[in-house]
Amino acid sequence: MPKLPRLILATRNAKKTEEIRHILGHLLEITDVNGIPGLPEIEETGTTFLENARLKAFGISNCTDGWVLADDSGLEVDALDGRPGVWSSSFGGEEGNHALNNERLIQELSGKEDRGARFLCTLVLVKDSEEKGIFRGTVEGRIAETASGSSGFGYDPLFIPEGYDISLAELGTEIKSQLSHRAKAVREFAKAAEEGDLLKF
């Protein structure tokens, strides 16, 4: 069996890596920056998901050979004028603290009737410091009043996708891999890889 091309994910989030590997594992050998010593932490200073994804993709590609895929994603809430957006991971005041993020979201939506929200994801594919593709995914839904479920991460326990009455964190990996914003963007990437010459050397 021929060796699969390696794809480096510009993330240290093991759950995100597993989510992407679940979709792309038949096409690519998936690893992330945790498996490659010496790669830098990339500061996300962009004001859009695309800017941040590019910063991460090029930042890692400049330090290693081969294919690099970076994502930036977040939650936009209608009643909060699109916040937290690109600041989703630090919304609660501490980077990557999901509990604080969810707590602040519940507080800010307290008493608001409009619970509409969406997850958005932008992926940027880079090889040898050259951009090769941009892929996007969105999922519409609403924010629950209380968190529920233990599957997933981030805002998943509060986000109820359109057409469902339970949170992403209650739906499990199989359904989430069909519904989620990141899954949709990754499948767009997979389609391009399978149908074209995107990953041919």
DOZAGU-257071 format. One record per residue (C-alpha): residue number from 1; y, z, x; chain; residue in three letters. Coordinates in Angstrom, 3 decimals, always signed. Last residue first. Example, Ala and Ser with C-alpha at 12.3 -4.5 7.8 and 13.67 -1.06 7.14 Angstrom:
2
{atom 2 {-1.060 +7.140 +13.670} A Ser}
{atom 1 {-4.500 +7.800 +12.300} A Ala}
***
This chain:
201
{atom 201 {+15.712 -6.204 +3.366} A Phe}
{atom 200 {+15.232 -6.210 -0.385} A Lys}
{atom 199 {+16.792 -3.275 -2.224} A Leu}
{atom 198 {+19.248 -5.141 -4.441} A Leu}
{atom 197 {+17.201 -8.344 -4.652} A Asp}
{atom 196 {+17.212 -8.473 -8.412} A Gly}
{atom 195 {+15.125 -7.382 -11.391} A Glu}
{atom 194 {+13.568 -4.211 -9.999} A Glu}
{atom 193 {+16.589 -2.877 -8.103} A Ala}
{atom 192 {+19.057 -3.775 -10.850} A Ala}
{atom 191 {+16.824 -2.139 -13.454} A Lys}
{atom 190 {+16.413 +0.950 -11.268} A Ala}
{atom 189 {+20.197 +1.273 -10.894} A Phe}
{atom 188 {+20.685 +1.022 -14.642} A Glu}
{atom 187 {+17.859 +3.556 -14.988} A Arg}
{atom 186 {+19.751 +5.893 -12.650} A Val}
{atom 185 {+22.892 +5.601 -14.795} A Ala}
{atom 184 {+20.933 +6.380 -17.964} A Lys}
{atom 183 {+19.129 +9.290 -16.305} A Ala}
{atom 182 {+22.440 +10.690 -15.078} A Arg}
{atom 181 {+23.941 +10.558 -18.572} A His}
{atom 180 {+20.861 +12.198 -20.047} A Ser}
{atom 179 {+18.734 +10.842 -22.851} A Leu}
{atom 178 {+15.524 +9.330 -21.486} A Gln}
{atom 177 {+14.922 +11.710 -18.586} A Ser}
{atom 176 {+16.041 +14.521 -20.898} A Lys}
{atom 175 {+13.149 +13.702 -23.226} A Ile}
{atom 174 {+10.558 +13.972 -20.470} A Glu}
{atom 173 {+12.205 +16.892 -18.672} A Thr}
{atom 172 {+12.459 +19.315 -21.573} A Gly}
{atom 171 {+14.401 +19.306 -24.849} A Leu}
{atom 170 {+15.462 +22.954 -24.754} A Glu}
{atom 169 {+17.923 +22.617 -21.853} A Ala}
{atom 168 {+19.379 +19.510 -23.477} A Leu}
{atom 167 {+20.270 +21.709 -26.436} A Ser}
{atom 166 {+18.757 +21.671 -29.910} A Ile}
{atom 165 {+19.896 +19.971 -33.126} A Asp}
{atom 164 {+19.406 +16.381 -32.002} A Tyr}
{atom 163 {+20.892 +13.001 -32.969} A Gly}
{atom 162 {+23.834 +13.265 -30.577} A Glu}
{atom 161 {+22.945 +15.515 -27.670} A Pro}
{atom 160 {+23.448 +19.297 -27.943} A Ile}
{atom 159 {+25.115 +20.631 -24.793} A Phe}
{atom 158 {+25.263 +24.400 -24.270} A Leu}
{atom 157 {+22.006 +24.987 -22.346} A Pro}
{atom 156 {+22.571 +21.713 -20.386} A Asp}
{atom 155 {+25.951 +22.839 -18.999} A Tyr}
{atom 154 {+24.632 +23.171 -15.464} A Gly}
{atom 153 {+20.855 +23.060 -15.242} A Phe}
{atom 152 {+17.755 +21.646 -16.917} A Gly}
{atom 151 {+15.071 +23.643 -18.705} A Ser}
{atom 150 {+15.774 +27.252 -19.706} A Ser}
{atom 149 {+16.927 +26.869 -23.301} A Gly}
{atom 148 {+19.850 +28.229 -25.297} A Ser}
{atom 147 {+23.566 +28.816 -24.740} A Ala}
{atom 146 {+25.772 +29.930 -27.624} A Thr}
{atom 145 {+28.467 +28.208 -29.689} A Glu}
{atom 144 {+26.952 +24.799 -29.070} A Ala}
{atom 143 {+28.961 +21.986 -27.528} A Ile}
{atom 142 {+28.605 +18.516 -29.015} A Arg}
{atom 141 {+27.042 +15.203 -28.169} A Gly}
{atom 140 {+27.579 +11.851 -26.514} A Glu}
{atom 139 {+25.621 +10.664 -23.478} A Val}
{atom 138 {+27.138 +8.438 -20.810} A Thr}
{atom 137 {+25.760 +6.448 -17.860} A Gly}
{atom 136 {+27.282 +4.445 -15.027} A Arg}
{atom 135 {+26.157 +2.342 -12.067} A Phe}
{atom 134 {+28.136 +1.080 -9.069} A Ile}
{atom 133 {+26.583 -1.159 -6.413} A Gly}
{atom 132 {+26.204 -2.227 -2.804} A Lys}
{atom 131 {+29.076 -0.496 -1.006} A Glu}
{atom 130 {+28.880 -0.972 +2.758} A Glu}
{atom 129 {+28.684 +2.015 +5.129} A Ser}
{atom 128 {+25.189 +1.118 +6.374} A Asp}
{atom 127 {+23.926 +0.915 +2.802} A Lys}
{atom 126 {+25.864 +2.355 -0.116} A Val}
{atom 125 {+24.984 +2.911 -3.782} A Leu}
{atom 124 {+27.551 +4.627 -5.994} A Val}
{atom 123 {+26.521 +6.420 -9.169} A Leu}
{atom 122 {+28.887 +7.464 -11.971} A Thr}
{atom 121 {+27.824 +9.988 -14.592} A Cys}
{atom 120 {+29.419 +11.073 -17.865} A Leu}
{atom 119 {+28.443 +13.897 -20.217} A Phe}
{atom 118 {+30.124 +13.894 -23.582} A Arg}
{atom 117 {+31.853 +16.302 -25.914} A Ala}
{atom 116 {+32.688 +16.963 -29.562} A Gly}
{atom 115 {+33.028 +20.624 -30.564} A Arg}
{atom 114 {+36.069 +20.163 -32.816} A Asp}
{atom 113 {+36.270 +23.288 -34.967} A Glu}
{atom 112 {+37.860 +25.506 -32.338} A Lys}
{atom 111 {+37.576 +29.289 -32.820} A Gly}
{atom 110 {+36.206 +29.932 -29.331} A Ser}
{atom 109 {+36.200 +26.671 -27.390} A Leu}
{atom 108 {+37.912 +28.159 -24.344} A Glu}
{atom 107 {+35.623 +31.202 -24.321} A Gln}
{atom 106 {+32.394 +29.181 -24.611} A Ile}
{atom 105 {+33.546 +26.887 -21.792} A Leu}
{atom 104 {+34.463 +29.875 -19.636} A Arg}
{atom 103 {+31.008 +31.409 -20.051} A Glu}
{atom 102 {+29.289 +28.103 -19.332} A Asn}
{atom 101 {+31.145 +27.679 -16.064} A Asn}
{atom 100 {+30.556 +31.300 -15.087} A Leu}
{atom 99 {+26.804 +30.967 -15.677} A Ala}
{atom 98 {+26.631 +27.628 -13.888} A His}
{atom 97 {+28.164 +28.929 -10.660} A Asn}
{atom 96 {+28.311 +25.718 -8.613} A Gly}
{atom 95 {+31.794 +26.274 -7.238} A Glu}
{atom 94 {+33.316 +29.548 -8.423} A Glu}
{atom 93 {+36.244 +29.659 -10.850} A Gly}
{atom 92 {+34.423 +28.975 -14.117} A Gly}
{atom 91 {+35.313 +25.285 -14.076} A Phe}
{atom 90 {+33.954 +24.807 -10.555} A Ser}
{atom 89 {+31.099 +22.379 -11.282} A Ser}
{atom 88 {+32.962 +20.660 -14.122} A Ser}
{atom 87 {+36.080 +19.926 -12.058} A Trp}
{atom 86 {+35.648 +16.162 -12.396} A Val}
{atom 85 {+35.867 +16.558 -16.169} A Gly}
{atom 84 {+36.513 +20.154 -17.317} A Pro}
{atom 83 {+38.385 +19.045 -19.338} A Arg}
{atom 82 {+38.785 +15.948 -21.473} A Gly}
{atom 81 {+41.691 +17.157 -23.583} A Asp}
{atom 80 {+40.046 +20.557 -24.140} A Leu}
{atom 79 {+39.177 +19.853 -27.793} A Ala}
{atom 78 {+37.505 +16.601 -26.759} A Asp}
{atom 77 {+35.267 +18.085 -24.062} A Val}
{atom 76 {+34.404 +15.985 -21.017} A Glu}
{atom 75 {+31.431 +17.142 -18.963} A Leu}
{atom 74 {+30.618 +16.052 -15.462} A Gly}
{atom 73 {+29.176 +13.591 -13.067} A Ser}
{atom 72 {+29.470 +12.416 -9.541} A Asp}
{atom 71 {+26.577 +10.601 -8.047} A Asp}
{atom 70 {+25.664 +9.464 -4.580} A Ala}
{atom 69 {+22.990 +7.023 -3.466} A Leu}
{atom 68 {+22.446 +6.287 +0.222} A Val}
{atom 67 {+20.293 +3.459 +1.596} A Trp}
{atom 66 {+19.684 +3.173 +5.307} A Gly}
{atom 65 {+21.048 +4.726 +8.466} A Asp}
{atom 64 {+22.824 +8.047 +8.867} A Thr}
{atom 63 {+26.242 +9.605 +9.473} A Cys}
{atom 62 {+28.593 +7.031 +7.923} A Asn}
{atom 61 {+26.183 +6.747 +4.996} A Ser}
{atom 60 {+26.664 +10.452 +4.236} A Ile}
{atom 59 {+30.459 +10.278 +3.920} A Gly}
{atom 58 {+30.260 +6.832 +2.333} A Phe}
{atom 57 {+28.112 +8.051 -0.545} A Ala}
{atom 56 {+29.918 +11.382 -0.936} A Lys}
{atom 55 {+33.438 +9.961 -0.977} A Leu}
{atom 54 {+32.309 +7.093 -3.192} A Arg}
{atom 53 {+30.851 +9.479 -5.762} A Ala}
{atom 52 {+34.081 +11.495 -5.693} A Asn}
{atom 51 {+36.284 +8.461 -6.295} A Glu}
{atom 50 {+34.020 +7.152 -9.056} A Leu}
{atom 49 {+33.958 +10.507 -10.892} A Phe}
{atom 48 {+37.765 +10.539 -10.898} A Thr}
{atom 47 {+40.406 +12.779 -9.275} A Thr}
{atom 46 {+38.864 +12.657 -5.818} A Gly}
{atom 45 {+38.869 +15.560 -3.357} A Thr}
{atom 44 {+35.127 +16.178 -3.248} A Glu}
{atom 43 {+34.645 +17.589 +0.242} A Glu}
{atom 42 {+31.461 +16.271 +1.813} A Ile}
{atom 41 {+29.251 +18.833 +3.539} A Glu}
{atom 40 {+28.032 +17.192 +6.713} A Pro}
{atom 39 {+24.567 +15.932 +7.681} A Leu}
{atom 38 {+23.093 +17.784 +10.653} A Gly}
{atom 37 {+19.485 +18.066 +9.561} A Pro}
{atom 36 {+18.021 +15.538 +7.108} A Ile}
{atom 35 {+15.766 +16.976 +4.397} A Gly}
{atom 34 {+18.510 +18.922 +2.614} A Asn}
{atom 33 {+20.522 +15.685 +2.522} A Val}
{atom 32 {+18.219 +14.248 -0.096} A Asp}
{atom 31 {+14.907 +12.422 -0.210} A Thr}
{atom 30 {+13.419 +9.809 -2.490} A Ile}
{atom 29 {+10.846 +7.310 -1.267} A Glu}
{atom 28 {+11.591 +4.412 -3.563} A Leu}
{atom 27 {+10.322 +2.319 -6.438} A Leu}
{atom 26 {+7.668 +4.487 -8.124} A His}
{atom 25 {+9.708 +7.636 -7.468} A Gly}
{atom 24 {+12.787 +6.248 -9.216} A Leu}
{atom 23 {+12.748 +8.025 -12.597} A Ile}
{atom 22 {+11.164 +11.392 -11.734} A His}
{atom 21 {+12.797 +11.200 -8.304} A Arg}
{atom 20 {+16.205 +11.247 -10.014} A Ile}
{atom 19 {+15.464 +14.452 -11.944} A Glu}
{atom 18 {+13.781 +15.985 -8.902} A Glu}
{atom 17 {+16.859 +15.311 -6.761} A Thr}
{atom 16 {+19.146 +16.787 -9.414} A Lys}
{atom 15 {+17.003 +19.913 -9.506} A Lys}
{atom 14 {+17.119 +20.174 -5.708} A Ala}
{atom 13 {+20.926 +20.110 -5.612} A Asn}
{atom 12 {+21.835 +19.432 -1.978} A Arg}
{atom 11 {+23.186 +15.991 -2.827} A Thr}
{atom 10 {+23.938 +12.620 -1.247} A Ala}
{atom 9 {+20.574 +11.202 -2.259} A Leu}
{atom 8 {+18.871 +9.345 +0.566} A Ile}
{atom 7 {+16.746 +6.397 -0.524} A Leu}
{atom 6 {+13.808 +5.376 +1.639} A Arg}
{atom 5 {+12.142 +2.015 +1.103} A Pro}
{atom 4 {+8.517 +2.339 -0.036} A Leu}
{atom 3 {+5.745 +1.809 +2.482} A Lys}
{atom 2 {+3.381 -0.980 +1.531} A Pro}
{atom 1 {+0.000 +0.000 +0.000} A Met}
***
